[in-house]
Amino acid sequence: MADNLPSDFDVIVIGTGLPESIIAAACSRSGQRVLHVDSRSYYGGNWASFSFSGLLSWLKEYQENNDVVTENSMWQEQILENEEAIPLSSKDKTIQHVEVFCYARMCAVFGGIYCLRHSVQCLVVDKESRKCKAVIDQFGQRIISKHFIIEDSYLSENTCSRVQYRQISRAVLITDGSVLKTDADQQVSILTVPAEEPGSFAVRVIELCSSTMTCMKGTYLVHLTCMSSKTAREDLERVVQKLFTPYTEIEAENEQVEKPRLLWALYFNMRDSSDISRDCYNDLPSNVYVCSGPDSGLGNDNAVKQAETLFQQICPNEDFCPAPPNPEDIVLDGDSSQQEVPESSVTPETNSETPKESTVLGNPEEPSE
């Protein structure tokens, strides 16, 4: 049960984003005892990939809980005189201006413990060594560890008061056609729309068809991304209007539409913490490591590089995510103590009557005749 966890781990990971999940897997693979928790009800944090119904549920939860903050001071009773607490944030502010218009398994395989909907109230720091020694969770349990990995959205405003974050503007669209004029119905389109105004940024557009299993047949899923200069809608709507036509009943009957029709759109701004140095955070203990969220890059190279760098700081003499052993080379406990079956007892007999020795060996619990 999540309210009755072991009290001692080697590594505690808070947040289930891509870099945190890679580090958790690597640490567990190298033999570290790993606890991986997330206050959210789903894996991935800001890296999560939702189904459409899951996305609608997330939007509803975001709108309902955006202004709700719950405070629980019971954990303060767990702080001793020679300790101090660094409270963690209970409200995620990494995604803003939401507007809607119409590696984790590997860690578990090697013994890591996962807990969703499990909040951590604070980090417990020793006043003398200035190192983090434990966390206190939502149940008031103190959990000790040597190393602590935290997604940056969990850090409080006091810890991040000197940090200057950049913002990313993003849009997710569902359309009824491709911007690429082709007869092929299976393609991934990537294009870059140059900036038109001073101070604005180029927009990257990625279009996925139904063969990628991201949308229904006859529709396309489109992602637009750029560095923010304003809100996401202000940054990206001009590109959307240039590439797509808003859907209306009149246009639905017109077969001569030149541009694909826009069926649904979501705009939001996301915080980019990929280039933040740990020196920018206030009073961060040396054994607390911060992982950033997604950046504006096309791939995930930065997340993998970040995970490997932090892993080498935690386990300097270990290989980073080595290949799993060959199943034929794995020796399970007790294999060496098993007695070899005599060859004569399993040799097929020409006699139609089954020998008693073979019957006993095949099923020891079956009584002999």
N, C-alpha and C positions, 0 to 999 in steps of 0.2 A: 504494500500500500504506500501511496505517496506521503502519507502522514506518519510513516514509520520506517524511514530510510536508515541505512547505516550512517554512523556519525563520523566516519573518517574515510577520506578519499585522497588520491594523489593529485587529481585535477578536477576542478569544478568548472563547467562550461555553462554560461548563462546566455541563452539565445541560440536559435537553431538555423541561423543563416548559413550561407555556403561556406565562408571561411571557418566559422565555428564548427560546422559539421565535419569539415576536412581535418581540422586539428583534433577533434574528439576521436575520429576514426584512427588517425595516426598514433595518438597517445595510447588508445586502447590496444592497437595492433602491437605496440612496443611493450605491452605488459602493464601499463599504468591503470590504476583503478579510476574510472571516469564516471562522474555524475553529470548528466546533460539535462538542463531544465529550461523551460520556457513558460512565461506567464500566458502566452497565447494558446488558443485551442487547436492550432495547426502548426505544422512544420514549415520552416523556411524564412519566417520573419518577412523582411522586405524583399527577400529573394523568392518568395512563394509563387507558385504557379497554380491558379485556381481554374476549376471548371466554371462555366457561366453561372450556374446556380450557386457555386461557392463564392464567386465574386459578388453576386447580389447579396448574399448573406453577410459578406465582409462589409459591404457598403452600408447595410442596415445597422450592423454593429458599430461601425465607425460613426454614423450619424447619431446613434442613440447614446454612445459613451463619450463623445467628443468633449463634452463639458462636465463629465462626471469624474470626480476624483475621490477615491476612498482612502482614508487614513486609518492606520492601525498602529497604536503606540505601545502595544503589549510587548513587542520585541525589545523595547528599550530596557526592560527589566533584566534582560540577559547580558547587558554590557557591564563588565567589571570596572573597578576603579583604575586599573592600569591599562584600560582599553578605551578606544573611541570608535564611534560608528560613522561610516560613510553611507548615508541613505541612498538607495537606488530609486530611480524614477518609476512611478506607477502609471505614467501617461506617456504614450509614444507620440512625439511631435515631429517625427522624421518625414511624415507625409502630410501635406497641407493643400488647401485650395482644391478640394475634391469637387468636381462638377460632372454630373452624369446627364447625358442626353439619350432619352429612349435607350550526400554521402552518409547519412544518418544510420542506415542499416548496417554498414560495415562496423561502426562502433558497437552496436548491439550484438553483432555476431561474436565479437571478441570480448564480451563481458561488460560493456558499458550499460549504465542504467539511464533510461529516458523517462522524463516526467513532463507532460504538457499540463497547462493550466496550473502550474506550480510557480508561485511568485517567490522571489527573494527580497526581503525587506531591506537588508543592509549588509555591508562588508564590515567585519570586525577587525580592527587594526590595533596591533600592539604599540603602545605609546613609545616604548624604548627602542625597539628595533625598526619601527615604522613599516613593518611588513604586515600584510593581511594574513590572518591566521584562521579565519572561519567566516561563514555566512550564517545568517539567521533567516529561516524561511517563513512562509505565511502561517505555519503552525507553531511558530516559536521554537522550532528545533535548531540547535546549533550544530552545524556540520563543518568539520575541520578539513582543511586541505593544504597542500603545499603550493599549488599554483591555481590562479583564477583567470579565466578567459571570459571577457564580457563584450557582448554586442554594444556598440556605442549608443544605441537608443536607450539603453538601460541606465546610462549615467545621468545624474541629476544636473539641474541648471547650475548649481554652485560649482560642481566639478568642471563643467564646460563653459564657465563664464568668460574665459579668455579665448575661446575657440571661434575662429571665423569660418563658418561653413559656406560652401558653395551650394547652389541649388540646381537640380535637373528638372526640366519640364518634360512631361511625358503625356502621351495620349494613346488610348487603345480604341480601335475602331472595328466595327463589323460592317462589311460592305457586300454588295451583290455581284461584284465583278472585279477584274484585275486591272490595275493601271498599266500593265504590260499588254500591248496589243498582239496577241498570239492565239493560235488555235489550241495550244497545249493547255490541258487542265491540271497539270501537275508541275508546279514550279514555285520557287522561292525568289521573290524579287527584292533587291536591295538598291536603293538609290539615295543620293544626297542632294538636297535642295539648298542652293547657296543662300547666304544671308542677303536680304534686300535693303536693310537699313543699317546705318552706323549704330554700333552698340548691340546689334542682334547677332545671332549665331546660326550657322548652317544646321539644317535639320536632317537627321538620318531617318529614312523610312524603310521598314522591313515588312514585307507582305507575305503572308503564309496562306497556302491553299488548303483544301480539305484533306488532301493526301498526307499532310503532315499531322493529321489527327488532332488538330487544334480548333477546328470549326466544322459546322455541318456542310454537307455537299451543297454546292451552289452559292456558298458564301466564302468570304476571305477575312482573315484576321490581320489587322494592320497595326504596327507599333510605330509611333513617332517619338523621337528623342532629340533634345538639344540642351545646351547649357541655358540656364534661366536668366532672362533679363527682366521679365515681368512674371505674371501668373502663367500657368501652363496654357490656359485657353488663349490668352493674349499672344503668347509666343507661337502657338501652333495652329491657331484657327485659320490664319491666312493660307497656310500650306494645305490644310484640309479642304478649304473652299476652292483652291486651285486644282486639286486632284479629283475631288468628288462632288457629286450633286446631292443636296439634301433630299431625302425621300418624301414624296407627297403622293396623295391619291391620284392626282392628275398625271403626274409623271409616271406612276406605276402602269398606266394604260398606254403610255407612249413608248413604242418600241425603238424609237430613234434617239435614245439618250446617248450622248457622246461620251460622257464620263460615268464611271461606276456610281451607283447610288449609295449614300451613307445611311445605314440602318440604325446604328447605335454608336454612341461615342462616350468616352470617359476621359476627362482631363484631370491631372493632378501634378503637384510639385513634390519632388523627393530630395531629401538632403544628401549631399555628396560629401562623405567624410574620408575619401580614399587617400587624400594627401595630407591628412592631419598628423602632425608629430605628437608623440606621447608627452613631450615637454610642454605642450599647450594645455594639458589638463592640470587642474589644481590638486596638489597633494595626492598624486596617484602612487600607491605603494609599488615597490619594484617588482613584486611577484604578481601584479595584476596586469594583464595584457588586454588591449582593446582591439576589437575587430571592426572594420568599417562595413558599411552597407554597399549596395551596388554603385558602380560609377557609370559614366556615360559611354564607356567602351563597348565595342561590339561583342567581344568575348568575355571570358571569365579569367583571363590570365592574371590580372591583378589579385584576385581572390586566392588563387592557387599559390602565387608567389608569397602573399602575405601569410598564408597558413604555414607554408614551409619555413619561412623566416621565424615565426613565433614558435613553431615546433622545435627548431634547432636551439632556441634559447631555453626551452623547457627540458629537452632531452638532447643535449649536445653530442652525445656519443652514440646516438641511435640513427638507424636509417629511416628516411621519411617514406612511409607507406610502402614497405618492401612487398614484392610479389608474394602471394600466398604460397605455402609449401605444396609440393606435389602430393595429392591424396595417397599415392602409393608409399610415400616416405613417412607418413604419419603413423606413429606407434601409440596406440591407446593404452591407458593404464590397465594392467592386468593381462595384456597380450603375452608378455614373456612368461607368465605363470601358467598359461594354458598348456595342458599336456598334449603331446602329439598323438594323434589317433593311429594305432597300428595299421600298417598297410594291409595286412591280411584280413582285418575286420571289416574293411570297406570295399574289398575286391568283389565284384559281381560274381555270383555263383551260377553255374548252369542248372543246378537243381531248382525245380519250381518251388520247393519249400524254402521259406525265408529263414536263414539261420537265426538262432536265438541271440547270438552276439550282436548281429546287425540290428535287430529289433531294439535291443537295450540301448545301443549307441544312438540310434535315430530318435528315440523318445524315452529318456530315462524314467519318466513317470509312468509309462505303460507297463503293467505287470507282464512278466513272461509266461508263456503257456507251459 
